[in-house]
Amino acid sequence: MSQQAGYSPSFKRPAEIMRMRRKRARSDAGPSGQSSTNSPGQSGSSPACVRPFSPGPLFNTQNRSGGGIKRRNPFANIENTFSPKKKLHIYNEEEHAVDSYKKPTEKEGDEETSTRKESLSFTTMLTEAEKREDISSKNNFSEDDSLFEEQEEDIKTPLLKSPQAIAPASIAVPVCTEYPADWSLKTRLLFTSPLTLSWAEQPKAQEEALGLSQHCRAQFSSLPHSVQDPKSCSELRCAFQQSLVYWQHPSLPWLSMFPRINAERSFTGKSTPWAQDATLQQSLMREWSVSLSSLYSLLKSRLCPYFYLCSYQFTVLFRAAGLGGSASITALISPTTRGFREAMKAEGIEFSLPLVEERKKSREQQEEEKEPKEKEEMCSDLTEDADCQTHDDDDDDEDGSFSWLKEMGVQDKIKKPDGITIQLRKEGHAVSLDHKPESVVCVEGSHTFTLINFLINCKSIVAAAGSQAGLPPTLLAPVAFRGATMCTLKGRSVNGKTQVGSTYQNISSLEITGPILPSSLHTITTLLRPAQKGNFSAALYSHTPTAVMNIQTNEQQVTGGSVDLSGCGLHPSSIQQLQQPSGLGKTALTHISMKNYSYTWKN
């Protein structure tokens, strides 16, 4: 097929266009004698002056010397000649001009074609476009707006950018710069990274001293986005030593004071001079009471963000107002027993069982469609689990549960259980919660102060026998308090190789052990981000009884930043993370991974 003048060699013309041109060529030989040399494909001007055709919108040029009108090819596909690096050109047969996107206007002299406006189908539109080319003379073309009703709407809207024109940042994968707050205590962290982690151990004496001083003064140094040589970066090594510090009472160098639950083996065979000395036990408890009161005063003044009380039976987390999404001071106790909950009730401490209440709500929703009597019995059982049912309700349930015997007339033939048996059956539901995650207790507001007095006077928080007999619970906090001892976590790094496919790659590991607080975990991961250039992973080992402390309390009223915690001694980024509700439920984080400065995690 011969190349016609006026078209770019790369332009792909549909077969329909060629058929139309052959039909127009046959009509040229008719009696009309009209020439079709001025078609868009064949210009009357010399081939040397012909500009390559590109599809585009129609234009009316008012100031043209020849009086011709630029015309858009209605049959061309924009995909045939689209180039994101070139502007869209519109061919003009006389001036070969290029114009910007303007809405085409209708020429005044073409009244005959304008009367057929908005009455032609798409196929008729194509035919009318060819006929108008045959009728036109002296390079004067008229256009019918009805041919391009759909195109006019497209012209009014802005053109989309090509993929090359879009900035890389606008199409980049979203980066997760934070992981959810985890309020469980960790016993061990194991970090791995393709870059060496040996910079984290064996600090210089000056670096260690500066890190401890910065911790006591709550001073934090800013680090760059990426540290080229972590081992020679003194600011990084000082900040890492600062993140390892925590405060503990009591502190006995020959005993490991955490964990305390199921830790009899760690105390067996160790020297415990207070076990048989009542005077020494009283002295330890007196100092412990002073430290606990000091901690609560700091918490209430928002100078301490949180602290833990770890006994041989349970663990208590006290959080300042504004943390965990709560507007008041909260305390979470896990695990608990029915006897402990009854003792709290006797002291007038109001509390809730969040997981039991959550299960109660879910069951109530499932029982909405059942009979009212069955729904009432189910709610009664769930209320008994929460230890908050009154005796009047018990009597009503007892009478109602045997009313059907009277209706059948056999009430005298069947022996009814006595009140003691019924009471034991009901108490069985409450006892079944003991030592389970569902037994977690939440105390809020002013009742936390009553809880402090209750813990100071409660004799059951100290073991009466065994390897931990007479030893007060362990107090852990991220800031100093009265009677506390400054302690540091233990760190050890190892360099090795790991097999990836058929090859071996260098890998470095960093192990940190001790009672790892939530703020310590966040600070360490924040420091590893620039030091390892945004690529590391961590395995987290939680103290099991504290995993349930990530549940949401009933009072979720505060938003981040509404409570001023700037004086609590934590890094601002750690405060911002701990202010948000955890969202982990009764689970804890087990794995954290950062790749290209983006977090992923498992729980």
Phi, psi and omega in degrees: 000131183287148179278123180273147181293145176099357181238144176287142180300332182277357182280128182263110181267133178293159180295332180295323179295318180296323178295319178298321181291323177295322178295321179291326178295322178292324180290339178293333181278358182284186183292338184296328177066015182279143183270145177243024181288347182262026177290164180299334180276338183227110182270150178285344179280170183295149180300331181292335182265000185280131178267138179303138184280138171226138182291154180182180181287165180280151180224151167244121180256115184280331187256030181275142181288325183276346180080000180285164182239131177294141185229135177274137178288114184286349186259354185277147176260132184295337181287340183292326187236014184288133175223121184292345182263357182241152175282159180278120182256144178242126184280135174236131190287332181263312184259348182052047187266163175238132183232165178278177183285110175230147179289127182293146177245161187268133179288140186294326186284348185262076182276330185293316182283332182289340179287340179269014184296141176061021179238007184247141174283177183295322178293319178295327179298319179295318180294317180296327179297321179288322180295322180294330176293323179292323184284330185294152177218162178056037177059019177263121182244145174244154183236153178244118184295338182292341178291336189232039179297321181285324182290329182297323178294324180292326182292326182289332182273148180291149180285145177283150178284149176284163179301328180290332184275346181281135180295144180300327182294332183282343180244009181288154178293135181302139182258128177265109186266002183210150175248161184294151178295137180238112184271004177281148175281137179257143176259341184200140174235138178231106180263141175227146182202148175292339176265154185294144177247013182291344179294343186278349182242168180053062177288157174289159182299321180291321180293319179294317180295320180292323178296318178294322179294319178294325178295315182294328182265001181055045177255138183230131179268146179269138181245152178292170180297328180215130179260121184290313181232092184299329185291332180262003180268101183294323180297321180293315182292324176293317179296326179292318176297325178295324182286345182272355187275139170214167184240140189218145172210136351283161180236114180240114188303330184269001180235143173270114187271005176208136356282166181251335179279130181055041182244027183298328182295323181289343179260345183293132178084356180269158180287121178230079185294342181277350186301322183248010182244104182293325180295318179293324178295319178295322178295318178295318180291327179293315178293325179293321179297322178295318179295319180295318178296322178297318180297316181294324177296318177296321180295316182294328179274003181060030173264348172232125184286323183194165171202162182242143171242116186246109176256179182284351181246326186208170177233138180241131175249119174257129179237141179288161177298136181102346179262149180066018180079010183257142182274354181225172177295135180233152176224130178244130182239127181206138347276169180231167177239166180296322179296321179293320179293323177294323178294323176295319178299319181296332179273001179080021180271119177275134182213171178225158174249090188303317183289325177293318179293324177295319177294324179297316180295319180294323179288325178296322178294325180286335184264008183297328184270358181273177182295147182302325182293317179294322179296322180293321178292322179295316178297326179296316179297318181293326178292326177294325177300327182276002178058035184226026179265141183275163180291331179297320178295324180298317181295319180296317181294324181294316179292320184288330184290339180247010180292333181291336177293322180293323180295328180274348179080019182240021183295335182274342184270342182249130181280123179275145178292149180282174183297327181292319180296319179296319181295319178295323178296319181289324179289340179298327178294319180290321180292330181295343178278343188302136176065017177250160178302330180293348181275004181300136184246139179242127177240134186230157172068217184293342179290344176292328177293319175296326178295322178299313178297322179297317181292325180293323183266353183280120182281341185283349180281351176247130182295135179271343180211167179097186184290339179258016184298131176079359183265123181294160177299158180272134176254129180234134181210153178278352181232165182288148175211170186296129180081004184276156176245133177285127179232161178230149175288154180264132180235144179210130182246149180220134175256138180203196179231148177231146182275124176237102185071237180258004182239167178245136179239150178290139178216143180238142181233151178225119180253130179236128182235157180128181174285097187269114182280160180303319180290327178294318178299316182291321180294319180296314179295327177294324179285325179290338181301305178284329184292323181259014177055041173074023180221105175195168176219159183216136171260129186247132180244112187266152169285110192308314182298341182263358181296330183285353184284004175272003180291158178272134178280170182293329185262097177240081190241344189257146175255158183301132177093350182283339177248129183282114178239023184293339181262015185275355176092005179258160175295142182305323179292326177291321177298317181297322179291315184287344178288337183276146173300142188295306182083001179274351180069223180265023176245168180231161178292136177245341182206135175232136179224136175239128178224123183054045176064025178234132184272145162224155183209164176228149177220000000 
